[in-house]
Amino acid sequence: MIRVVVVDDEELVRSGLRLVLGTAPDIEVVAVCGGGAAVATVLAHRPDVLLLDIRMPDVDGLTVLRRLHADPDAEAPRTAMLTTFDAEEYLGAALHAGAAGFLLKDTAPEQLVHAVRVLADGGRVLAPGVTSTVIGGYLGGRHGADAEHRAARLTCRERQVLALVGEGLSNNGIAQRLDLAHGTVKDHVSALLAKLGGLNRVQAAVLADRAGLVGCLSAERPGQSAPHEAAVPRREPERHGTPETREAGDTSDPLDSIEPSDASAPLETGETRNPTGPSDAVP
């Protein structure tokens, strides 16, 4: 026998679900209650399946679900969230909180009974109206790989500029952050937008976020190769000796190999520094 608890703030809904599920010979609704009593009711009855309303005035379903999964002494039942509409804003949160299903309250009786059986057997259930949202979210996740591929076409400096565009900085803000002239930043922005397929600034910011560049400015520096570019060998710094004792003909400065900070990074071809000097902003 599959033991079920129904949690909803409306008595009519609770009675209706109890009546529908009661028609199945292998399902027993052992308790019904509102959100405020949900955790205690589940712990008292230890059901196999929990049908849990999302939006309730006292304690909402997501809070109940999180409390059940956070309790080390409680074995949370297989839970399907209930709602009267395709609540896309709650779908991801519910699934991440541990829900095994998402059902609409107008689900046909035979489908509801089937869903409870699937849940009790360890499966997952999604109402037909919700499936398209889940598939859309999966396909949207694939945009991240495409964004990374497109960002890899840019130079290191252009990726830095794109990352700051993603943070919402203006050209002036980017110039101060990277210690570059405003005109240089403007040229970089124009170049990267063209390389990305003629995107506008908002689209570029979205791409920067999907590519994982936002907040990662210090991960790359001009002078380092992009992932798709061949790495340029760096000369090891001199650790001992004087210019006179180094190899004949070597007039390079041993300090050249010291890694620069973002603000004092080497300029790319055609770049100029910000005439006002570096910004006090933290990179």
JOFEN-V253332 format. One record per run of one state. SS is the DSSP state (H for helix, E for strand, L for the rest). FROM is the first residue (numbers start at 0). TO is the last residue. If there is no record, write none. Layout:
SS:FROM:TO, SS:FROM:TO
//
This chain:
L:0:0, E:1:6, L:7:9, H:10:21, L:22:25, E:26:32, L:33:33, H:34:44, L:45:47, E:48:52, L:53:59, H:60:69, L:70:76, E:77:82, L:83:86, H:87:95, L:96:99, E:100:103, L:104:107, H:108:119, L:120:123, E:124:125, L:126:126, H:127:140, L:141:141, H:142:150, L:151:154, H:155:165, L:166:169, H:170:177, L:178:178, E:179:179, L:180:180, H:181:194, L:195:199, H:200:209, L:210:215, H:216:218, L:219:252, H:253:256, L:257:271, E:272:272, L:273:282
//
